[in-house]
């Protein structure tokens, strides 16, 4: 289940609003999870090359 928020985020064109609606989460929760993924994986999801690779 850990990858689902990331998948929703990437599938929605990196839109927190659309991904949170799709995943039925408050957008602040999704912000937190995305930042936590970045921290744990030592990547920046602001980088389009990283997102493309994922």
N, CA, C and O atoms as CSV, one atom per row, in Angstrom:
chain,resi,resn,atom,element,x,y,z
A,1,UNK,N,N,0.813,-1.201,0.000
A,1,UNK,CA,C,0.000,0.000,0.000
A,1,UNK,C,C,0.857,1.266,0.000
A,1,UNK,O,O,0.377,2.343,-0.353
A,2,UNK,N,N,2.109,1.138,0.391
A,2,UNK,CA,C,2.968,2.317,0.501
A,2,UNK,C,C,3.178,3.024,-0.827
A,2,UNK,O,O,3.391,4.236,-0.854
A,3,UNK,N,N,3.123,2.291,-1.923
A,3,UNK,CA,C,3.380,2.908,-3.222
A,3,UNK,C,C,2.144,3.574,-3.809
A,3,UNK,O,O,2.276,4.353,-4.753
A,4,UNK,N,N,0.974,3.309,-3.303
A,4,UNK,CA,C,-0.253,3.841,-3.893
A,4,UNK,C,C,-0.317,5.370,-3.896
A,4,UNK,O,O,-0.703,5.943,-4.915
A,5,UNK,N,N,0.037,6.053,-2.818
A,5,UNK,CA,C,0.009,7.524,-2.879
A,5,UNK,C,C,0.976,8.071,-3.925
A,5,UNK,O,O,0.663,9.037,-4.621
A,6,UNK,N,N,2.135,7.461,-4.034
A,6,UNK,CA,C,3.110,7.899,-5.029
A,6,UNK,C,C,2.574,7.647,-6.435
A,6,UNK,O,O,2.693,8.500,-7.315
A,7,UNK,N,N,1.994,6.489,-6.637
A,7,UNK,CA,C,1.424,6.155,-7.945
A,7,UNK,C,C,0.312,7.130,-8.324
A,7,UNK,O,O,0.259,7.599,-9.460
A,8,UNK,N,N,-0.561,7.432,-7.391
A,8,UNK,CA,C,-1.649,8.385,-7.654
A,8,UNK,C,C,-1.088,9.769,-7.962
A,8,UNK,O,O,-1.586,10.462,-8.849
A,9,UNK,N,N,-0.061,10.164,-7.236
A,9,UNK,CA,C,0.577,11.468,-7.442
A,9,UNK,C,C,1.182,11.570,-8.839
A,9,UNK,O,O,0.980,12.565,-9.535
A,10,UNK,N,N,1.917,10.549,-9.246
A,10,UNK,CA,C,2.555,10.560,-10.560
A,10,UNK,C,C,1.527,10.439,-11.682
A,10,UNK,O,O,1.649,11.105,-12.710
A,11,UNK,N,N,0.513,9.591,-11.489
A,11,UNK,CA,C,-0.524,9.415,-12.507
A,11,UNK,C,C,-1.366,10.666,-12.709
A,11,UNK,O,O,-1.948,10.866,-13.775
A,12,UNK,N,N,-1.428,11.500,-11.691
A,12,UNK,CA,C,-2.232,12.719,-11.787
A,12,UNK,C,C,-1.405,13.910,-12.273
A,12,UNK,O,O,-1.825,15.060,-12.144
A,13,UNK,N,N,-0.244,13.629,-12.826
A,13,UNK,CA,C,0.600,14.713,-13.325
A,13,UNK,C,C,1.234,15.520,-12.216
A,13,UNK,O,O,1.468,16.719,-12.369
A,14,UNK,N,N,1.513,14.873,-11.101
A,14,UNK,CA,C,2.112,15.491,-9.905
A,14,UNK,C,C,1.222,16.579,-9.314
A,14,UNK,O,O,1.711,17.569,-8.771
A,15,UNK,N,N,-0.074,16.383,-9.425
A,15,UNK,CA,C,-1.035,17.304,-8.826
A,15,UNK,C,C,-1.507,16.723,-7.493
A,15,UNK,O,O,-2.184,15.696,-7.450
A,16,UNK,N,N,-1.137,17.399,-6.413
A,16,UNK,CA,C,-1.549,16.958,-5.084
A,16,UNK,C,C,-3.075,16.952,-4.971
A,16,UNK,O,O,-3.655,16.019,-4.415
A,17,UNK,N,N,-3.714,17.982,-5.493
A,17,UNK,CA,C,-5.167,18.096,-5.403
A,17,UNK,C,C,-5.857,16.913,-6.083
A,17,UNK,O,O,-6.710,16.261,-5.479
A,18,UNK,N,N,-5.496,16.636,-7.323
A,18,UNK,CA,C,-6.131,15.528,-8.060
A,18,UNK,C,C,-5.800,14.178,-7.433
A,18,UNK,O,O,-6.668,13.311,-7.331
A,19,UNK,N,N,-4.556,13.998,-7.016
A,19,UNK,CA,C,-4.154,12.729,-6.410
A,19,UNK,C,C,-4.861,12.498,-5.076
A,19,UNK,O,O,-5.276,11.377,-4.781
A,20,UNK,N,N,-4.998,13.537,-4.280
A,20,UNK,CA,C,-5.670,13.383,-2.984
A,20,UNK,C,C,-7.146,13.049,-3.180
A,20,UNK,O,O,-7.708,12.259,-2.421
A,21,UNK,N,N,-7.767,13.634,-4.176
A,21,UNK,CA,C,-9.171,13.299,-4.469
A,21,UNK,C,C,-9.291,11.862,-4.954
A,21,UNK,O,O,-10.212,11.143,-4.567
A,22,UNK,N,N,-8.367,11.453,-5.793
A,22,UNK,CA,C,-8.386,10.091,-6.327
A,22,UNK,C,C,-8.141,9.056,-5.237
A,22,UNK,O,O,-8.733,7.976,-5.249
A,23,UNK,N,N,-7.265,9.393,-4.296
A,23,UNK,CA,C,-6.881,8.444,-3.250
A,23,UNK,C,C,-7.704,8.619,-1.982
A,23,UNK,O,O,-7.501,7.901,-1.003
A,24,UNK,N,N,-8.633,9.573,-1.995
A,24,UNK,CA,C,-9.505,9.854,-0.856
A,24,UNK,C,C,-8.723,10.219,0.404
A,24,UNK,O,O,-9.001,9.725,1.496
A,25,UNK,N,N,-7.742,11.096,0.220
A,25,UNK,CA,C,-6.931,11.594,1.332
A,25,UNK,C,C,-7.036,13.105,1.388
A,25,UNK,O,O,-7.293,13.763,0.380
A,26,UNK,N,N,-6.835,13.644,2.571
A,26,UNK,CA,C,-6.704,15.090,2.690
A,26,UNK,C,C,-5.394,15.469,2.019
A,26,UNK,O,O,-4.413,14.733,2.118
A,27,UNK,N,N,-5.366,16.600,1.342
A,27,UNK,CA,C,-4.160,16.962,0.594
A,27,UNK,C,C,-2.947,17.146,1.497
A,27,UNK,O,O,-1.826,16.894,1.055
A,28,UNK,N,N,-3.125,17.571,2.730
A,28,UNK,CA,C,-1.983,17.701,3.646
A,28,UNK,C,C,-1.382,16.330,3.978
A,28,UNK,O,O,-0.169,16.201,4.147
A,29,UNK,N,N,-2.233,15.321,4.069
A,29,UNK,CA,C,-1.755,13.958,4.305
A,29,UNK,C,C,-0.922,13.487,3.132
A,29,UNK,O,O,0.129,12.872,3.313
A,30,UNK,N,N,-1.388,13.775,1.935
A,30,UNK,CA,C,-0.635,13.373,0.751
A,30,UNK,C,C,0.677,14.146,0.653
A,30,UNK,O,O,1.707,13.568,0.305
A,31,UNK,N,N,0.654,15.439,0.954
A,31,UNK,CA,C,1.902,16.220,0.999
A,31,UNK,C,C,2.904,15.549,1.934
A,31,UNK,O,O,4.071,15.376,1.585
A,32,UNK,N,N,2.442,15.176,3.118
A,32,UNK,CA,C,3.311,14.548,4.108
A,32,UNK,C,C,3.889,13.238,3.565
A,32,UNK,O,O,5.090,12.991,3.679
A,33,UNK,N,N,3.043,12.414,2.984
A,33,UNK,CA,C,3.502,11.111,2.478
A,33,UNK,C,C,4.491,11.267,1.327
A,33,UNK,O,O,5.477,10.534,1.248
A,34,UNK,N,N,4.233,12.207,0.447
A,34,UNK,CA,C,5.143,12.441,-0.677
A,34,UNK,C,C,6.499,12.919,-0.153
A,34,UNK,O,O,7.539,12.443,-0.606
A,35,UNK,N,N,6.494,13.849,0.791
A,35,UNK,CA,C,7.754,14.347,1.368
A,35,UNK,C,C,8.498,13.231,2.089
A,35,UNK,O,O,9.726,13.162,2.030
A,36,UNK,N,N,7.759,12.358,2.770
A,36,UNK,CA,C,8.374,11.238,3.481
A,36,UNK,C,C,9.021,10.268,2.487
A,36,UNK,O,O,10.116,9.764,2.737
A,37,UNK,N,N,8.347,10.006,1.362
A,37,UNK,CA,C,8.908,9.150,0.314
A,37,UNK,C,C,10.203,9.767,-0.213
A,37,UNK,O,O,11.200,9.068,-0.392
A,38,UNK,N,N,10.181,11.084,-0.460
A,38,UNK,CA,C,11.389,11.773,-0.939
A,38,UNK,C,C,12.527,11.625,0.062
A,38,UNK,O,O,13.670,11.360,-0.313
A,39,UNK,N,N,12.205,11.797,1.321
A,39,UNK,CA,C,13.221,11.714,2.377
A,39,UNK,C,C,13.796,10.306,2.477
A,39,UNK,O,O,15.014,10.139,2.529
A,40,UNK,N,N,12.944,9.302,2.505
A,40,UNK,CA,C,13.398,7.924,2.664
A,40,UNK,C,C,14.174,7.412,1.448
A,40,UNK,O,O,15.107,6.621,1.590
A,41,UNK,N,N,13.792,7.857,0.280
A,41,UNK,CA,C,14.442,7.399,-0.957
A,41,UNK,C,C,15.556,8.326,-1.416
A,41,UNK,O,O,16.256,8.031,-2.385
A,42,UNK,N,N,15.720,9.435,-0.729
A,42,UNK,CA,C,16.750,10.428,-1.062
A,42,UNK,C,C,16.631,10.884,-2.515
A,42,UNK,O,O,17.616,10.939,-3.251
A,43,UNK,N,N,15.396,11.211,-2.907
A,43,UNK,CA,C,15.130,11.726,-4.250
A,43,UNK,C,C,14.254,12.967,-4.133
A,43,UNK,O,O,13.649,13.231,-3.094
A,44,UNK,N,N,14.204,13.710,-5.214
A,44,UNK,CA,C,13.307,14.856,-5.279
A,44,UNK,C,C,12.283,14.596,-6.363
A,44,UNK,O,O,12.641,14.388,-7.523
A,45,UNK,N,N,11.035,14.606,-6.002
A,45,UNK,CA,C,9.973,14.394,-6.980
A,45,UNK,C,C,9.687,15.661,-7.766
A,45,UNK,O,O,8.788,15.691,-8.606
A,46,UNK,N,N,10.447,16.693,-7.494
A,46,UNK,CA,C,10.403,17.908,-8.308
A,46,UNK,C,C,11.199,17.686,-9.603
A,46,UNK,O,O,10.989,18.376,-10.600
A,47,UNK,N,N,12.106,16.719,-9.567
A,47,UNK,CA,C,12.960,16.408,-10.718
A,47,UNK,C,C,12.192,15.525,-11.691
A,47,UNK,O,O,11.807,14.404,-11.360
A,48,UNK,N,N,11.976,16.042,-12.888
A,48,UNK,CA,C,11.199,15.299,-13.881
A,48,UNK,C,C,11.861,14.002,-14.307
A,48,UNK,O,O,11.167,13.042,-14.640
A,49,UNK,N,N,13.179,13.950,-14.306
A,49,UNK,CA,C,13.873,12.722,-14.664
A,49,UNK,C,C,13.620,11.610,-13.640
A,49,UNK,O,O,13.467,10.445,-14.005
A,50,UNK,N,N,13.580,11.979,-12.367
A,50,UNK,CA,C,13.276,11.007,-11.317
A,50,UNK,C,C,11.849,10.493,-11.506
A,50,UNK,O,O,11.606,9.287,-11.449
A,51,UNK,N,N,10.920,11.398,-11.727
A,51,UNK,CA,C,9.519,10.997,-11.910
A,51,UNK,C,C,9.349,10.118,-13.137
A,51,UNK,O,O,8.581,9.156,-13.113
A,52,UNK,N,N,10.058,10.440,-14.205
A,52,UNK,CA,C,9.998,9.631,-15.419
A,52,UNK,C,C,10.517,8.223,-15.140
A,52,UNK,O,O,9.948,7.244,-15.622
A,53,UNK,N,N,11.579,8.121,-14.373
A,53,UNK,CA,C,12.162,6.825,-14.047
A,53,UNK,C,C,11.213,5.969,-13.207
A,53,UNK,O,O,11.160,4.747,-13.342
A,54,UNK,N,N,10.474,6.647,-12.343
A,54,UNK,CA,C,9.539,5.913,-11.497
A,54,UNK,C,C,8.345,5.444,-12.289
A,54,UNK,O,O,7.449,4.806,-11.737
